[in-house]
Amino acid sequence: MRTIIDLPDSQLAALRVLELRKKVSRAELIRLAVAQYVGLHAETENAFGAWKTPKRRPADGLAVEKKLRAEWDR
């Protein structure tokens, strides 16, 4: 998919240096940069020892543990 973006001259110059150094196109450099950015900022949904909570209210690990252990007494 094509996307049109405006970049300042300083970033275009830096991209040109990278194009020549790495011998890849500007489009490929931008794709790599976007992939890296998305990878760093993507939320992990399934991870060992983690659970999903609202960002405004972080989970209290002790409260979750007590709630889970309370099920054992039933």
PQR file with spaces between the fields and no chain letter, atoms N, CA, C, O and H, PARSE charges and radii, in Angstrom:
ATOM       1  N    MET     1       0.848   -1.169    0.000 -0.4000 1.5000
ATOM       2  CA   MET     1       0.000    0.000    0.000 -0.0000 2.0000
ATOM       3  C    MET     1       0.895    1.234    0.000  0.5500 1.7000
ATOM       4  O    MET     1       1.895    1.279    0.716 -0.5500 1.4000
ATOM       5  N    ARG     2       0.557    2.181   -0.760 -0.4000 1.5000
ATOM       6  CA   ARG     2       1.316    3.432   -0.806 -0.0000 2.0000
ATOM       7  C    ARG     2       0.830    4.383    0.270  0.5500 1.7000
ATOM       8  O    ARG     2      -0.364    4.474    0.556 -0.5500 1.4000
ATOM       9  H    ARG     2      -0.256    2.145   -1.342  0.4000 1.0000
ATOM      10  N    THR     3       1.780    5.085    0.856 -0.4000 1.5000
ATOM      11  CA   THR     3       1.485    6.104    1.851 -0.0000 2.0000
ATOM      12  C    THR     3       2.363    7.310    1.564  0.5500 1.7000
ATOM      13  O    THR     3       3.566    7.170    1.344 -0.5500 1.4000
ATOM      14  H    THR     3       2.749    5.011    0.624  0.4000 1.0000
ATOM      15  N    ILE     4       1.777    8.467    1.566 -0.4000 1.5000
ATOM      16  CA   ILE     4       2.529    9.689    1.321 -0.0000 2.0000
ATOM      17  C    ILE     4       2.819   10.350    2.661  0.5500 1.7000
ATOM      18  O    ILE     4       1.917   10.579    3.466 -0.5500 1.4000
ATOM      19  H    ILE     4       0.800    8.581    1.745  0.4000 1.0000
ATOM      20  N    ILE     5       4.098   10.654    2.885 -0.4000 1.5000
ATOM      21  CA   ILE     5       4.500   11.331    4.117 -0.0000 2.0000
ATOM      22  C    ILE     5       5.413   12.498    3.764  0.5500 1.7000
ATOM      23  O    ILE     5       6.072   12.495    2.725 -0.5500 1.4000
ATOM      24  H    ILE     5       4.831   10.468    2.230  0.4000 1.0000
ATOM      25  N    ASP     6       5.441   13.482    4.632 -0.4000 1.5000
ATOM      26  CA   ASP     6       6.349   14.615    4.478 -0.0000 2.0000
ATOM      27  C    ASP     6       7.455   14.481    5.506  0.5500 1.7000
ATOM      28  O    ASP     6       7.194   14.320    6.698 -0.5500 1.4000
ATOM      29  H    ASP     6       4.905   13.484    5.477  0.4000 1.0000
ATOM      30  N    LEU     7       8.696   14.551    5.034 -0.4000 1.5000
ATOM      31  CA   LEU     7       9.847   14.479    5.920 -0.0000 2.0000
ATOM      32  C    LEU     7      10.670   15.747    5.778  0.5500 1.7000
ATOM      33  O    LEU     7      10.773   16.299    4.682 -0.5500 1.4000
ATOM      34  H    LEU     7       8.908   14.682    4.066  0.4000 1.0000
ATOM      35  N    PRO     8      11.252   16.212    6.862 -0.5600 1.5000
ATOM      36  CA   PRO     8      12.120   17.384    6.761  0.2800 2.0000
ATOM      37  C    PRO     8      13.387   17.039    5.969  0.5500 1.7000
ATOM      38  O    PRO     8      13.777   15.876    5.866 -0.5500 1.4000
ATOM      39  N    ASP     9      14.007   18.066    5.422 -0.4000 1.5000
ATOM      40  CA   ASP     9      15.208   17.873    4.605 -0.0000 2.0000
ATOM      41  C    ASP     9      16.308   17.138    5.361  0.5500 1.7000
ATOM      42  O    ASP     9      17.034   16.335    4.775 -0.5500 1.4000
ATOM      43  H    ASP     9      13.689   19.010    5.506  0.4000 1.0000
ATOM      44  N    SER    10      16.435   17.403    6.640 -0.4000 1.5000
ATOM      45  CA   SER    10      17.491   16.749    7.427 -0.0000 2.0000
ATOM      46  C    SER    10      17.291   15.229    7.473  0.5500 1.7000
ATOM      47  O    SER    10      18.261   14.474    7.404 -0.5500 1.4000
ATOM      48  H    SER    10      15.845   18.056    7.116  0.4000 1.0000
ATOM      49  N    GLN    11      16.031   14.777    7.590 -0.4000 1.5000
ATOM      50  CA   GLN    11      15.763   13.343    7.610 -0.0000 2.0000
ATOM      51  C    GLN    11      15.965   12.728    6.231  0.5500 1.7000
ATOM      52  O    GLN    11      16.455   11.605    6.117 -0.5500 1.4000
ATOM      53  H    GLN    11      15.243   15.390    7.646  0.4000 1.0000
ATOM      54  N    LEU    12      15.593   13.455    5.189 -0.4000 1.5000
ATOM      55  CA   LEU    12      15.824   12.957    3.833 -0.0000 2.0000
ATOM      56  C    LEU    12      17.320   12.806    3.559  0.5500 1.7000
ATOM      57  O    LEU    12      17.741   11.834    2.932 -0.5500 1.4000
ATOM      58  H    LEU    12      15.196   14.367    5.282  0.4000 1.0000
ATOM      59  N    ALA    13      18.120   13.758    4.024 -0.4000 1.5000
ATOM      60  CA   ALA    13      19.568   13.675    3.840 -0.0000 2.0000
ATOM      61  C    ALA    13      20.134   12.476    4.601  0.5500 1.7000
ATOM      62  O    ALA    13      20.992   11.757    4.088 -0.5500 1.4000
ATOM      63  H    ALA    13      17.778   14.547    4.534  0.4000 1.0000
ATOM      64  N    ALA    14      19.653   12.265    5.819 -0.4000 1.5000
ATOM      65  CA   ALA    14      20.112   11.120    6.606 -0.0000 2.0000
ATOM      66  C    ALA    14      19.713    9.808    5.930  0.5500 1.7000
ATOM      67  O    ALA    14      20.491    8.853    5.922 -0.5500 1.4000
ATOM      68  H    ALA    14      18.956   12.848    6.236  0.4000 1.0000
ATOM      69  N    LEU    15      18.517    9.756    5.368 -0.4000 1.5000
ATOM      70  CA   LEU    15      18.081    8.565    4.643 -0.0000 2.0000
ATOM      71  C    LEU    15      18.964    8.316    3.426  0.5500 1.7000
ATOM      72  O    LEU    15      19.301    7.171    3.125 -0.5500 1.4000
ATOM      73  H    LEU    15      17.885   10.531    5.374  0.4000 1.0000
ATOM      74  N    ARG    16      19.336    9.378    2.729 -0.4000 1.5000
ATOM      75  CA   ARG    16      20.186    9.237    1.545 -0.0000 2.0000
ATOM      76  C    ARG    16      21.531    8.622    1.918  0.5500 1.7000
ATOM      77  O    ARG    16      22.046    7.763    1.202 -0.5500 1.4000
ATOM      78  H    ARG    16      19.061   10.308    2.973  0.4000 1.0000
ATOM      79  N    VAL    17      22.095    9.059    3.035 -0.4000 1.5000
ATOM      80  CA   VAL    17      23.364    8.486    3.495 -0.0000 2.0000
ATOM      81  C    VAL    17      23.198    6.995    3.785  0.5500 1.7000
ATOM      82  O    VAL    17      24.046    6.183    3.415 -0.5500 1.4000
ATOM      83  H    VAL    17      21.676    9.756    3.617  0.4000 1.0000
ATOM      84  N    LEU    18      22.098    6.645    4.449 -0.4000 1.5000
ATOM      85  CA   LEU    18      21.840    5.231    4.762 -0.0000 2.0000
ATOM      86  C    LEU    18      21.584    4.409    3.500  0.5500 1.7000
ATOM      87  O    LEU    18      22.012    3.258    3.409 -0.5500 1.4000
ATOM      88  H    LEU    18      21.409    7.305    4.750  0.4000 1.0000
ATOM      89  N    GLU    19      20.888    4.997    2.530 -0.4000 1.5000
ATOM      90  CA   GLU    19      20.644    4.301    1.252 -0.0000 2.0000
ATOM      91  C    GLU    19      21.961    3.887    0.619  0.5500 1.7000
ATOM      92  O    GLU    19      22.124    2.744    0.192 -0.5500 1.4000
ATOM      93  H    GLU    19      20.540    5.932    2.604  0.4000 1.0000
ATOM      94  N    LEU    20      22.895    4.819    0.562 -0.4000 1.5000
ATOM      95  CA   LEU    20      24.178    4.553   -0.074 -0.0000 2.0000
ATOM      96  C    LEU    20      25.017    3.569    0.751  0.5500 1.7000
ATOM      97  O    LEU    20      25.673    2.686    0.197 -0.5500 1.4000
ATOM      98  H    LEU    20      22.763    5.748    0.909  0.4000 1.0000
ATOM      99  N    ARG    21      24.989    3.729    2.057 -0.4000 1.5000
ATOM     100  CA   ARG    21      25.789    2.871    2.929 -0.0000 2.0000
ATOM     101  C    ARG    21      25.281    1.434    2.918  0.5500 1.7000
ATOM     102  O    ARG    21      26.067    0.492    2.810 -0.5500 1.4000
ATOM     103  H    ARG    21      24.457    4.447    2.506  0.4000 1.0000
ATOM     104  N    LYS    22      23.973    1.270    3.028 -0.4000 1.5000
ATOM     105  CA   LYS    22      23.392   -0.067    3.126 -0.0000 2.0000
ATOM     106  C    LYS    22      22.989   -0.659    1.767  0.5500 1.7000
ATOM     107  O    LYS    22      22.660   -1.840    1.660 -0.5500 1.4000
ATOM     108  H    LYS    22      23.335    2.034    3.116  0.4000 1.0000
ATOM     109  N    LYS    23      23.024    0.191    0.733 -0.4000 1.5000
ATOM     110  CA   LYS    23      22.674   -0.231   -0.631 -0.0000 2.0000
ATOM     111  C    LYS    23      21.258   -0.800   -0.707  0.5500 1.7000
ATOM     112  O    LYS    23      21.022   -1.862   -1.284 -0.5500 1.4000
ATOM     113  H    LYS    23      23.291    1.151    0.819  0.4000 1.0000
ATOM     114  N    VAL    24      20.320   -0.057   -0.105 -0.4000 1.5000
ATOM     115  CA   VAL    24      18.897   -0.387   -0.182 -0.0000 2.0000
ATOM     116  C    VAL    24      18.129    0.882   -0.534  0.5500 1.7000
ATOM     117  O    VAL    24      18.647    1.992   -0.410 -0.5500 1.4000
ATOM     118  H    VAL    24      20.512    0.805    0.364  0.4000 1.0000
ATOM     119  N    SER    25      16.904    0.703   -0.969 -0.4000 1.5000
ATOM     120  CA   SER    25      16.089    1.856   -1.358 -0.0000 2.0000
ATOM     121  C    SER    25      15.584    2.619   -0.139  0.5500 1.7000
ATOM     122  O    SER    25      15.569    2.099    0.977 -0.5500 1.4000
ATOM     123  H    SER    25      16.483   -0.198   -1.070  0.4000 1.0000
ATOM     124  N    ARG    26      15.177    3.844   -0.370 -0.4000 1.5000
ATOM     125  CA   ARG    26      14.582    4.661    0.687 -0.0000 2.0000
ATOM     126  C    ARG    26      13.312    3.997    1.205  0.5500 1.7000
ATOM     127  O    ARG    26      13.061    3.976    2.410 -0.5500 1.4000
ATOM     128  H    ARG    26      15.188    4.266   -1.276  0.4000 1.0000
ATOM     129  N    ALA    27      12.515    3.457    0.291 -0.4000 1.5000
ATOM     130  CA   ALA    27      11.277    2.789    0.704 -0.0000 2.0000
ATOM     131  C    ALA    27      11.572    1.622    1.643  0.5500 1.7000
ATOM     132  O    ALA    27      10.860    1.420    2.627 -0.5500 1.4000
ATOM     133  H    ALA    27      12.719    3.474   -0.688  0.4000 1.0000
ATOM     134  N    GLU    28      12.618    0.854    1.344 -0.4000 1.5000
ATOM     135  CA   GLU    28      12.967   -0.275    2.205 -0.0000 2.0000
ATOM     136  C    GLU    28      13.431    0.209    3.575  0.5500 1.7000
ATOM     137  O    GLU    28      13.079   -0.388    4.592 -0.5500 1.4000
ATOM     138  H    GLU    28      13.197    1.017    0.545  0.4000 1.0000
ATOM     139  N    LEU    29      14.208    1.271    3.613 -0.4000 1.5000
ATOM     140  CA   LEU    29      14.631    1.831    4.902 -0.0000 2.0000
ATOM     141  C    LEU    29      13.434    2.280    5.731  0.5500 1.7000
ATOM     142  O    LEU    29      13.394    2.054    6.941 -0.5500 1.4000
ATOM     143  H    LEU    29      14.494    1.757    2.787  0.4000 1.0000
ATOM     144  N    ILE    30      12.469    2.908    5.089 -0.4000 1.5000
ATOM     145  CA   ILE    30      11.284    3.386    5.808 -0.0000 2.0000
ATOM     146  C    ILE    30      10.449    2.204    6.283  0.5500 1.7000
ATOM     147  O    ILE    30       9.924    2.232    7.396 -0.5500 1.4000
ATOM     148  H    ILE    30      12.501    3.092    4.107  0.4000 1.0000
ATOM     149  N    ARG    31      10.314    1.156    5.453 -0.4000 1.5000
ATOM     150  CA   ARG    31       9.582   -0.048    5.880 -0.0000 2.0000
ATOM     151  C    ARG    31      10.246   -0.672    7.102  0.5500 1.7000
ATOM     152  O    ARG    31       9.567   -1.071    8.049 -0.5500 1.4000
ATOM     153  H    ARG    31      10.740    1.134    4.548  0.4000 1.0000
ATOM     154  N    LEU    32      11.584   -0.757    7.078 -0.4000 1.5000
ATOM     155  CA   LEU    32      12.310   -1.323    8.219 -0.0000 2.0000
ATOM     156  C    LEU    32      12.116   -0.480    9.475  0.5500 1.7000
ATOM     157  O    LEU    32      11.937   -1.020   10.567 -0.5500 1.4000
ATOM     158  H    LEU    32      12.135   -0.433    6.309  0.4000 1.0000
ATOM     159  N    ALA    33      12.151    0.839    9.320 -0.4000 1.5000
ATOM     160  CA   ALA    33      11.972    1.731   10.466 -0.0000 2.0000
ATOM     161  C    ALA    33      10.573    1.589   11.062  0.5500 1.7000
ATOM     162  O    ALA    33      10.417    1.551   12.283 -0.5500 1.4000
ATOM     163  H    ALA    33      12.297    1.277    8.433  0.4000 1.0000
ATOM     164  N    VAL    34       9.568    1.512   10.212 -0.4000 1.5000
ATOM     165  CA   VAL    34       8.193    1.364   10.686 -0.0000 2.0000
ATOM     166  C    VAL    34       8.028    0.009   11.382  0.5500 1.7000
ATOM     167  O    VAL    34       7.395   -0.072   12.435 -0.5500 1.4000
ATOM     168  H    VAL    34       9.695    1.543    9.221  0.4000 1.0000
ATOM     169  N    ALA    35       8.591   -1.045   10.805 -0.4000 1.5000
ATOM     170  CA   ALA    35       8.492   -2.375   11.415 -0.0000 2.0000
ATOM     171  C    ALA    35       9.132   -2.377   12.800  0.5500 1.7000
ATOM     172  O    ALA    35       8.583   -2.950   13.740 -0.5500 1.4000
ATOM     173  H    ALA    35       9.105   -0.979    9.950  0.4000 1.0000
ATOM     174  N    GLN    36      10.288   -1.739   12.924 -0.4000 1.5000
ATOM     175  CA   GLN    36      10.961   -1.675   14.215 -0.0000 2.0000
ATOM     176  C    GLN    36      10.131   -0.877   15.227  0.5500 1.7000
ATOM     177  O    GLN    36       9.999   -1.288   16.379 -0.5500 1.4000
ATOM     178  H    GLN    36      10.735   -1.273   12.160  0.4000 1.0000
ATOM     179  N    TYR    37       9.580    0.244   14.807 -0.4000 1.5000
ATOM     180  CA   TYR    37       8.772    1.082   15.685 -0.0000 2.0000
ATOM     181  C    TYR    37       7.533    0.316   16.168  0.5500 1.7000
ATOM     182  O    TYR    37       7.210    0.325   17.356 -0.5500 1.4000
ATOM     183  H    TYR    37       9.687    0.578   13.870  0.4000 1.0000
ATOM     184  N    VAL    38       6.855   -0.336   15.242 -0.4000 1.5000
ATOM     185  CA   VAL    38       5.649   -1.090   15.597 -0.0000 2.0000
ATOM     186  C    VAL    38       6.007   -2.234   16.532  0.5500 1.7000
ATOM     187  O    VAL    38       5.277   -2.508   17.484 -0.5500 1.4000
ATOM     188  H    VAL    38       7.116   -0.343   14.277  0.4000 1.0000
ATOM     189  N    GLY    39       7.121   -2.902   16.271 -0.4000 1.5000
ATOM     190  CA   GLY    39       7.547   -4.002   17.132 -0.0000 2.0000
ATOM     191  C    GLY    39       7.843   -3.554   18.548  0.5500 1.7000
ATOM     192  O    GLY    39       7.535   -4.266   19.504 -0.5500 1.4000
ATOM     193  H    GLY    39       7.714   -2.680   15.497  0.4000 1.0000
ATOM     194  N    LEU    40       8.436   -2.387   18.691 -0.4000 1.5000
ATOM     195  CA   LEU    40       8.756   -1.877   20.016 -0.0000 2.0000
ATOM     196  C    LEU    40       7.527   -1.413   20.778  0.5500 1.7000
ATOM     197  O    LEU    40       7.501   -1.463   22.008 -0.5500 1.4000
ATOM     198  H    LEU    40       8.687   -1.809   17.914  0.4000 1.0000
ATOM     199  N    HIS    41       6.508   -0.961   20.057 -0.4000 1.5000
ATOM     200  CA   HIS    41       5.343   -0.378   20.715 -0.0000 2.0000
ATOM     201  C    HIS    41       4.114   -1.281   20.715  0.5500 1.7000
ATOM     202  O    HIS    41       3.059   -0.896   21.220 -0.5500 1.4000
ATOM     203  H    HIS    41       6.529   -0.921   19.058  0.4000 1.0000
ATOM     204  N    ALA    42       4.244   -2.456   20.163 -0.4000 1.5000
ATOM     205  CA   ALA    42       3.113   -3.385   20.145 -0.0000 2.0000
ATOM     206  C    ALA    42       2.929   -3.972   21.535  0.5500 1.7000
ATOM     207  O    ALA    42       3.907   -4.248   22.230 -0.5500 1.4000
ATOM     208  H    ALA    42       5.101   -2.768   19.753  0.4000 1.0000
ATOM     209  N    GLU    43       1.691   -4.161   21.938 -0.4000 1.5000
ATOM     210  CA   GLU    43       1.403   -4.760   23.235 -0.0000 2.0000
ATOM     211  C    GLU    43       1.483   -6.266   23.109  0.5500 1.7000
ATOM     212  O    GLU    43       0.965   -6.849   22.157 -0.5500 1.4000
ATOM     213  H    GLU    43       0.897   -3.936   21.373  0.4000 1.0000
ATOM     214  N    THR    44       2.129   -6.888   24.067 -0.4000 1.5000
ATOM     215  CA   THR    44       2.206   -8.341   24.099 -0.0000 2.0000
ATOM     216  C    THR    44       0.949   -8.856   24.776  0.5500 1.7000
ATOM     217  O    THR    44       0.619   -8.451   25.890 -0.5500 1.4000
ATOM     218  H    THR    44       2.550   -6.414   24.840  0.4000 1.0000
ATOM     219  N    GLU    45       0.254   -9.750   24.096 -0.4000 1.5000
ATOM     220  CA   GLU    45      -0.991  -10.268   24.665 -0.0000 2.0000
ATOM     221  C    GLU    45      -0.765  -11.533   25.481  0.5500 1.7000
ATOM     222  O    GLU    45      -1.391  -11.721   26.524 -0.5500 1.4000
ATOM     223  H    GLU    45       0.522  -10.079   23.190  0.4000 1.0000
ATOM     224  N    ASN    46       0.117  -12.392   25.017 -0.4000 1.5000
ATOM     225  CA   ASN    46       0.354  -13.644   25.714 -0.0000 2.0000
ATOM     226  C    ASN    46       1.800  -13.691   26.172  0.5500 1.7000
ATOM     227  O    ASN    46       2.713  -13.845   25.361 -0.5500 1.4000
ATOM     228  H    ASN    46       0.626  -12.240   24.169  0.4000 1.0000
ATOM     229  N    ALA    47       1.999  -13.560   27.449 -0.4000 1.5000
ATOM     230  CA   ALA    47       3.344  -13.624   27.995 -0.0000 2.0000
ATOM     231  C    ALA    47       3.290  -14.349   29.328  0.5500 1.7000
ATOM     232  O    ALA    47       2.332  -14.196   30.085 -0.5500 1.4000
ATOM     233  H    ALA    47       1.257  -13.434   28.107  0.4000 1.0000
ATOM     234  N    PHE    48       4.291  -15.116   29.606 -0.4000 1.5000
ATOM     235  CA   PHE    48       4.344  -15.856   30.856 -0.0000 2.0000
ATOM     236  C    PHE    48       4.360  -14.883   32.030  0.5500 1.7000
ATOM     237  O    PHE    48       5.146  -13.936   32.046 -0.5500 1.4000
ATOM     238  H    PHE    48       5.069  -15.239   28.991  0.4000 1.0000
ATOM     239  N    GLY    49       3.505  -15.114   32.996 -0.4000 1.5000
ATOM     240  CA   GLY    49       3.505  -14.314   34.208 -0.0000 2.0000
ATOM     241  C    GLY    49       2.865  -12.948   34.069  0.5500 1.7000
ATOM     242  O    GLY    49       3.055  -12.095   34.936 -0.5500 1.4000
ATOM     243  H    GLY    49       2.866  -15.883   32.983  0.4000 1.0000
ATOM     244  N    ALA    50       2.116  -12.716   33.008 -0.4000 1.5000
ATOM     245  CA   ALA    50       1.506  -11.395   32.813 -0.0000 2.0000
ATOM     246  C    ALA    50       0.009  -11.559   32.585  0.5500 1.7000
ATOM     247  O    ALA    50      -0.442  -12.586   32.078 -0.5500 1.4000
ATOM     248  H    ALA    50       1.961  -13.409   32.304  0.4000 1.0000
ATOM     249  N    TRP    51      -0.752  -10.546   32.962 -0.4000 1.5000
ATOM     250  CA   TRP    51      -2.170  -10.537   32.678 -0.0000 2.0000
ATOM     251  C    TRP    51      -2.562   -9.150   32.221  0.5500 1.7000
ATOM     252  O    TRP    51      -1.917   -8.160   32.564 -0.5500 1.4000
ATOM     253  H    TRP    51      -0.386   -9.712   33.375  0.4000 1.0000
ATOM     254  N    LYS    52      -3.620   -9.093   31.448 -0.4000 1.5000
ATOM     255  CA   LYS    52      -4.047   -7.831   30.866 -0.0000 2.0000
ATOM     256  C    LYS    52      -4.879   -7.044   31.871  0.5500 1.7000
ATOM     257  O    LYS    52      -5.819   -7.570   32.466 -0.5500 1.4000
ATOM     258  H    LYS    52      -4.144   -9.898   31.170  0.4000 1.0000
ATOM     259  N    THR    53      -4.516   -5.775   32.049 -0.4000 1.5000
ATOM     260  CA   THR    53      -5.262   -4.881   32.929 -0.0000 2.0000
ATOM     261  C    THR    53      -5.386   -3.530   32.247  0.5500 1.7000
ATOM     262  O    THR    53      -4.593   -3.200   31.366 -0.5500 1.4000
ATOM     263  H    THR    53      -3.752   -5.348   31.566  0.4000 1.0000
ATOM     264  N    PRO    54      -6.372   -2.751   32.650 -0.5600 1.5000
ATOM     265  CA   PRO    54      -6.454   -1.395   32.096  0.2800 2.0000
ATOM     266  C    PRO    54      -5.197   -0.603   32.429  0.5500 1.7000
ATOM     267  O    PRO    54      -4.637   -0.753   33.516 -0.5500 1.4000
ATOM     268  N    LYS    55      -4.752    0.235   31.504 -0.4000 1.5000
ATOM     269  CA   LYS    55      -3.526    1.003   31.710 -0.0000 2.0000
ATOM     270  C    LYS    55      -3.644    1.994   32.863  0.5500 1.7000
ATOM     271  O    LYS    55      -2.652    2.303   33.523 -0.5500 1.4000
ATOM     272  H    LYS    55      -5.207    0.357   30.622  0.4000 1.0000
ATOM     273  N    ARG    56      -4.840    2.486   33.101 -0.4000 1.5000
ATOM     274  CA   ARG    56      -5.015    3.475   34.166 -0.0000 2.0000
ATOM     275  C    ARG    56      -4.952    2.843   35.547  0.5500 1.7000
ATOM     276  O    ARG    56      -4.650    3.517   36.532 -0.5500 1.4000
ATOM     277  H    ARG    56      -5.646    2.235   32.565  0.4000 1.0000
ATOM     278  N    ARG    57      -5.238    1.543   35.619 -0.4000 1.5000
ATOM     279  CA   ARG    57      -5.288    0.874   36.918 -0.0000 2.0000
ATOM     280  C    ARG    57      -4.455   -0.405   36.847  0.5500 1.7000
ATOM     281  O    ARG    57      -4.968   -1.453   36.454 -0.5500 1.4000
ATOM     282  H    ARG    57      -5.483    0.995   34.819  0.4000 1.0000
ATOM     283  N    PRO    58      -3.179   -0.332   37.222 -0.5600 1.5000
ATOM     284  CA   PRO    58      -2.347   -1.528   37.158  0.2800 2.0000
ATOM     285  C    PRO    58      -2.841   -2.593   38.128  0.5500 1.7000
ATOM     286  O    PRO    58      -3.409   -2.273   39.173 -0.5500 1.4000
ATOM     287  N    ALA    59      -2.629   -3.832   37.788 -0.4000 1.5000
ATOM     288  CA   ALA    59      -3.086   -4.938   38.629 -0.0000 2.0000
ATOM     289  C    ALA    59      -2.264   -4.999   39.907  0.5500 1.7000
ATOM     290  O    ALA    59      -1.055   -4.769   39.897 -0.5500 1.4000
ATOM     291  H    ALA    59      -2.168   -4.091   36.939  0.4000 1.0000
ATOM     292  N    ASP    60      -2.929   -5.307   40.986 -0.4000 1.5000
ATOM     293  CA   ASP    60      -2.269   -5.542   42.266 -0.0000 2.0000
ATOM     294  C    ASP    60      -2.025   -7.040   42.352  0.5500 1.7000
ATOM     295  O    ASP    60      -2.963   -7.816   42.531 -0.5500 1.4000
ATOM     296  H    ASP    60      -3.911   -5.493   40.994  0.4000 1.0000
ATOM     297  N    GLY    61      -0.777   -7.444   42.224 -0.4000 1.5000
ATOM     298  CA   GLY    61      -0.439   -8.864   42.184 -0.0000 2.0000
ATOM     299  C    GLY    61      -0.911   -9.625   43.402  0.5500 1.7000
ATOM     300  O    GLY    61      -1.393  -10.751   43.280 -0.5500 1.4000
ATOM     301  H    GLY    61      -0.015   -6.814   42.078  0.4000 1.0000
ATOM     302  N    LEU    62      -0.780   -9.027   44.575 -0.4000 1.5000
ATOM     303  CA   LEU    62      -1.194   -9.694   45.798 -0.0000 2.0000
ATOM     304  C    LEU    62      -2.709   -9.911   45.830  0.5500 1.7000
ATOM     305  O    LEU    62      -3.178  -10.963   46.262 -0.5500 1.4000
ATOM     306  H    LEU    62      -0.388   -8.112   44.674  0.4000 1.0000
ATOM     307  N    ALA    63      -3.468   -8.920   45.374 -0.4000 1.5000
ATOM     308  CA   ALA    63      -4.930   -9.048   45.347 -0.0000 2.0000
ATOM     309  C    ALA    63      -5.350  -10.160   44.380  0.5500 1.7000
ATOM     310  O    ALA    63      -6.258  -10.935   44.679 -0.5500 1.4000
ATOM     311  H    ALA    63      -3.087   -8.065   45.023  0.4000 1.0000
ATOM     312  N    VAL    64      -4.697  -10.233   43.239 -0.4000 1.5000
ATOM     313  CA   VAL    64      -5.013  -11.290   42.269 -0.0000 2.0000
ATOM     314  C    VAL    64      -4.681  -12.654   42.867  0.5500 1.7000
ATOM     315  O    VAL    64      -5.455  -13.601   42.732 -0.5500 1.4000
ATOM     316  H    VAL    64      -3.959   -9.603   42.996  0.4000 1.0000
ATOM     317  N    GLU    65      -3.534  -12.748   43.525 -0.4000 1.5000
ATOM     318  CA   GLU    65      -3.126  -14.009   44.144 -0.0000 2.0000
ATOM     319  C    GLU    65      -4.143  -14.457   45.199  0.5500 1.7000
ATOM     320  O    GLU    65      -4.539  -15.622   45.230 -0.5500 1.4000
ATOM     321  H    GLU    65      -2.906  -11.978   43.635  0.4000 1.0000
ATOM     322  N    LYS    66      -4.562  -13.527   46.059 -0.4000 1.5000
ATOM     323  CA   LYS    66      -5.540  -13.870   47.108 -0.0000 2.0000
ATOM     324  C    LYS    66      -6.859  -14.331   46.499  0.5500 1.7000
ATOM     325  O    LYS    66      -7.481  -15.274   46.990 -0.5500 1.4000
ATOM     326  H    LYS    66      -4.240  -12.581   46.033  0.4000 1.0000
ATOM     327  N    LYS    67      -7.283  -13.665   45.429 -0.4000 1.5000
ATOM     328  CA   LYS    67      -8.542  -14.046   44.776 -0.0000 2.0000
ATOM     329  C    LYS    67      -8.437  -15.459   44.200  0.5500 1.7000
ATOM     330  O    LYS    67      -9.363  -16.259   44.329 -0.5500 1.4000
ATOM     331  H    LYS    67      -6.778  -12.900   45.031  0.4000 1.0000
ATOM     332  N    LEU    68      -7.316  -15.755   43.572 -0.4000 1.5000
ATOM     333  CA   LEU    68      -7.138  -17.085   42.997 -0.0000 2.0000
ATOM     334  C    LEU    68      -7.059  -18.157   44.077  0.5500 1.7000
ATOM     335  O    LEU    68      -7.624  -19.239   43.923 -0.5500 1.4000
ATOM     336  H    LEU    68      -6.563  -15.106   43.467  0.4000 1.0000
ATOM     337  N    ARG    69      -6.363  -17.861   45.164 -0.4000 1.5000
ATOM     338  CA   ARG    69      -6.229  -18.840   46.246 -0.0000 2.0000
ATOM     339  C    ARG    69      -7.546  -19.043   46.990  0.5500 1.7000
ATOM     340  O    ARG    69      -7.776  -20.112   47.555 -0.5500 1.4000
ATOM     341  H    ARG    69      -5.904  -16.981   45.289  0.4000 1.0000
ATOM     342  N    ALA    70      -8.403  -18.039   46.997 -0.4000 1.5000
ATOM     343  CA   ALA    70      -9.708  -18.170   47.658 -0.0000 2.0000
ATOM     344  C    ALA    70     -10.543  -19.247   46.984  0.5500 1.7000
ATOM     345  O    ALA    70     -11.406  -19.850   47.622 -0.5500 1.4000
ATOM     346  H    ALA    70      -8.216  -17.170   46.538  0.4000 1.0000
ATOM     347  N    GLU    71     -10.297  -19.497   45.697 -0.4000 1.5000
ATOM     348  CA   GLU    71     -11.043  -20.536   44.987 -0.0000 2.0000
ATOM     349  C    GLU    71     -10.704  -21.927   45.520  0.5500 1.7000
ATOM     350  O    GLU    71     -11.502  -22.853   45.377 -0.5500 1.4000
ATOM     351  H    GLU    71      -9.595  -19.008   45.179  0.4000 1.0000
ATOM     352  N    TRP    72      -9.532  -22.083   46.129 -0.4000 1.5000
ATOM     353  CA   TRP    72      -9.113  -23.391   46.612 -0.0000 2.0000
ATOM     354  C    TRP    72      -9.941  -23.843   47.806  0.5500 1.7000
ATOM     355  O    TRP    72     -10.090  -25.043   48.036 -0.5500 1.4000
ATOM     356  H    TRP    72      -8.884  -21.331   46.245  0.4000 1.0000
ATOM     357  N    ASP    73     -10.477  -22.903   48.561 -0.4000 1.5000
ATOM     358  CA   ASP    73     -11.217  -23.237   49.778 -0.0000 2.0000
ATOM     359  C    ASP    73     -12.645  -23.682   49.489  0.5500 1.7000
ATOM     360  O    ASP    73     -13.347  -24.111   50.404 -0.5500 1.4000
ATOM     361  H    ASP    73     -10.356  -21.928   48.374  0.4000 1.0000
ATOM     362  N    ARG    74     -13.072  -23.593   48.290 -0.4000 1.5000
ATOM     363  CA   ARG    74     -14.469  -23.920   47.958 -0.0000 2.0000
ATOM     364  C    ARG    74     -14.688  -25.393   47.883  0.5500 1.7000
ATOM     365  O    ARG    74     -15.803  -25.839   47.615 -0.5500 1.4000
ATOM     366  H    ARG    74     -12.501  -23.245   47.546  0.4000 1.0000
